[in-house]
Amino acid sequence: MKELSVVGGGVIGLSVAWRAAVRGHRVTVFDPDPGRGASWLAGGMLAPVTEAWPGEEDVLTLGEASLRRWPDFARDLAEEGVDPGLSPHGTLVVALDSADAGNLEMLAAYLAELGREVEQLTGREARRAEPGLAGSVRSGLLVPGDLAVDNRRLLHALKHACGRHGVEFRHETVTGLEGLGHVVLAAGAWTGRLHPALADAVRPLKGEILRLRPRRGCLPPPRRTVRAMVEGRPIYLVPREDGEVVLGATQYEAGFEETVTARGVRELLEGAERVLPGIAEYELVETAAGLRAASVDTMPFIGELGEGVFAATGHHRNGLLMAPLTADAAVAWLDGGPLPDEVAAATPSRRSEERV
């Protein structure tokens, strides 16, 4: 048994803590408010294929490796006592104008070249799949393999599972790593302040999200995740089992500032109404902003930083998606075994190699 300090109590930190405690290690999580932060505000999309882009094949490989672990990860959590709410309904990406339709065709061709399963839809077929879509939707791309998870149920499930296995929570901010024993750095956007190797490699990227709920007489929310580009701005709508819809997400370079702006709310609502007109009659129940941990090259940092310190940060939009694989890697490191092959490209040592 080893003593492990996990710095950060978001989805990554809690996943590492739970898996390490199950292996018999003594785990302490340091976080002023575990289960909150960026993870609390996430959309919950587990969508590596939809996020794929030419030149980011390593990110796709990493995301798909973690996605394959998700069904077992969710089942194990449910067996601990709380179901995290995994949804298998896939993602529908829609285009509203000719430029967006062209981009969808390019994405479909790229994914087909990589051997990924997607289905191109006409506007009429897209509306048949999701009847609430606007009549102006020109085309769609259905990605059946994508999943989604209720982020807040997931965090509740992880905290519950950690409690069952004796994880200690210390509600404090860590400013130095001395005396903490083996350490996993999972402090999200703040990780760069805790280790010099990550000081210029992980930065905060602000995102605003809204939550809406259909009122009586409104059209129901979509059954699956719906994504679109509206005037060059990406939006997503992720339904929850309780009927709410998570609408996101803006993206700003704003340092550590977390206020919600009128402009951000307006852009999200206007974009959503272009895609799903009925949402204009929904009740707006929450507005919030969080800070993603963005890396310099879109890849997270998963691997040893030095003797006794392991990085698990920089996941950008994919923290929930990559939680199972990141946790497996951290526990393998703690146990003294080899890390999963898929995380090789995420090694923190690539930063020093780039400087050579």
Secondary structure, 3 states (H helix, E strand, C coil): CCEEEEECCCHHHHHHHHHHHHCCCEEEEECCCCCCHHHHCCCCEECCCCCCCCCCHHHHHHHHHHHHHHHHHHHHHHHHCCCCCEECCCEEEEECCHHHHHHHHHHHHHHHHCCCCCEEEEHHHHHHHCCCCCCCCCEEEEECCCEEECHHHHHHHHHHHHHHCCCEEECCCCCCCCCCCEEEECCHHHHHHCCHHHCCCEEEEEEEEEEEECCCCCCCCCCCEEEEEECCEEEEEEECCCCCEEEECCCECCCCCCCCCHHHHHHHHHHHHHHCHHHHHCEEEEEEEEEEEEECCCCCEEEEEECCEEEEECCHHHHHHHHHHHHHHHHHHHHCCCCCHHHHHHCCCHHHHHHC
